[in-house]
């Protein structure tokens, strides 16, 4: 795995380590799914909230399987990075990542236009703990046609670049805000 991919996956670890104990567990995944549902103003039993929980449950299961562990485990930064990388290689983008795009849009698109406006996008990133200024900067990078919306194709490209691209200047590297904190933590 190249250093940029490692840095991006370390950034993802930071976002998922909800209690900042240096480990990610199923409880961290569950708390994130709840925060995402809350950020979308979804009722706990609504279809968007259930889809979020299902995607995060399936993602956690795949990662645990990748490491040969049960779902009651926890992972440190390197284990998380290795597991995510392994899941991507084993399942591919279409199975392991693309369903998240539709789930995010379905949950966060409050006005039903099939895209994320700046408020919807920043609420999504806020659920991960990304500050407002970083989320706004990320939006500028990901709104490729500068129409004030991140459409499904733009979000798909962002996810694809974040998880698969080795191009340091790819806009998708901003999917979860700046990578600087992961770089500093890795160094």
N, C-alpha and C positions, 0 to 999 in steps of 0.2 A: 504494500500500500504506500502511495507517495505521501509526502509530508502535508500537502494541501488537503488531501482527503482525510488524513488523520486529524488535522486541525479542525476541519468542519465537523467531524464526528465527535471530537472533544467538545466543541461548542454545543452540540446536541446533548452530550452528557451533562454539561453545566445546566442546561435548561430543564432537564429531567430530574436532576438531583435536588428535589424540592426541599428537603430538610438540610441540605448542605453538609451531609455527613461523609461525603466522599464515596458514597455507594448509591446505586440506583436499585430499587426494589419494586415489586408489584405495587406496593403502597404508594410509591412515587408516581407510577403510571396511573393508578386510580385517582390520586389527587389531581393530577394534570387533566384527566378526562373530566372530572367534576368542574374544575376551573374553566375549561373550555366551554362546557355546557352553560355555565353561569355567564361567561362572557358573551355568549350568543343569545342570552335571555331565554334559553330553552328550559322547559319544565323537566325535572329529573326523569320522568317516564315518557317524555316525548320521543318521537322517532329520531330527531337529530342527536339528542343526548344518548339514546341507546346505540346509535351507529358509532358515535365517538367512543363509547365504552367498548363496543365490539372491536373496533379497529385497534384500540390500544391493548385490549386483551389478546387479540391475535398477534400483534406485534411482540408483546412480551413473551408469549408462548414460543414464537419462532426464535427469539433471541436465546431463551433458555435451552431450547432444543439444540441450537447451534453450539452451545457450550456443554451439551450433554448433562444438563441439570433439570431439576424440577422447578416449578414456578414459584416455590417458596424461597428461592435463592435471592441473593443480591449480587451486584457486580460493581467492581471498582472501575475507574476510568478506562484502563487499558482493556479489561474484559469487555466492557460495554462497547468500546470502539471495535474490538476484534469481532464481537458477536454481530454488531450492525453490519460491518463489512462482509462477514460471512453470510448473513441473511441476504444481502444484496446480490452476492454471487450465486447463492443457492437458489433463490426464488426469482430473481430478476426484478427489474423496475416495475413491470406491469402488475405483478402479484404483490410485491412487498411495499411499494410506495404509491403507485398511481391511485389505488382506492382511497388513500388519504386525501388526495386533491378533491375528489368529489365529496368526501365527508366534510372537509373544511368548508367548501363552498355551501353545501347544504345547511350546515350549522350556522355559519357566520353571516351569510347573505340575508340580512334582516329585511331588505326591501324587495326581495324576490326578483331582482333583475339578472340573476345568473352570474354576477361578478361581485368583487369586493371593492367597495369604495374605501377612501382613506380611513374613515371612522371604523368600518367593519374590520379592515386589515389591522389597524392599530389595537383594536380590542382583542383580536386573535393573538397578536404578539404579546400583549399585556398579560394574557393568561399564562404565558411562558415566563413572565417576569422581565420582558424586554421593556426598557424605559421608552417613554413617548418620543423623545428626540431620535433615538436609534430606530424606532419603528417608522417614523416619518421619513427618515433617510433611506431605510430599506424600501419603503413604498416607492420612492423616487427611482430607485434602481430597477425595481421589478415592473413598474408601469411602463413597459417598453414603447408603447405608442403615445404615451403622455396624454391620455384622454381622461385621467382621473379615476380610472377603474383598472383593476387587475382581473382580467377575464380568465376563463378556464385554461385557454392555451398559454397565457402568460404564466399562470400559476404552475401549470404542468412543466413548462420550460424551466421555471425557477427550481422546482423540486428536482428535476432531472439534472440540472447543473449543480445544485447543491450536493446531491448524492453521487453523481457520476463524473462530472467534469473535472479535468485537471488544469483547466484554464484559470489562472489566478485573477483574471479580469472579468470573468463571467458574471453577469448581473445576478444570477441565481445564488451566488455565494452569500448574498445579502438576505436570503430567505428568512433567517432568524436574527437579523441585525448584524452588526459588525463582528468579525472574527477575532478582533484584537484580544479580547479577554481570554479566549481559548489558547491563542498563541502565547500569551504571557504565562498562563498556567502550565503550559507544556514545557516551557523553557526553563 
